[in-house]
Amino acid sequence: MDSHSILKEKLRLSNAVLEATNRKIKRSVSMAYGFRNIDNMIDMMMLRH
């Protein structure tokens, strides 16, 4: 049994929250394409979170 299965069975945990956060970041980055600097992109990510 791998570590992912052990966590899922013993602790009843999943990585759904992490996956949702990653999806939000990827969508924000794709929406921020064309910004002139990284600060504007980070500001948009903070507003969306």
WOJO-V481545 format. One record per helix or strand of 2 or more residues. SS is the DSSP state (H for helix, E for strand). FROM is the first residue (numbers start at 0). TO is the last residue. Records with the same first field share a line. If there is no record, write none. Layout:
BEGIN
SS: FROM-TO ; FROM-TO
END
This chain:
BEGIN
H: 2-10 ; 15-30 ; 37-47
END
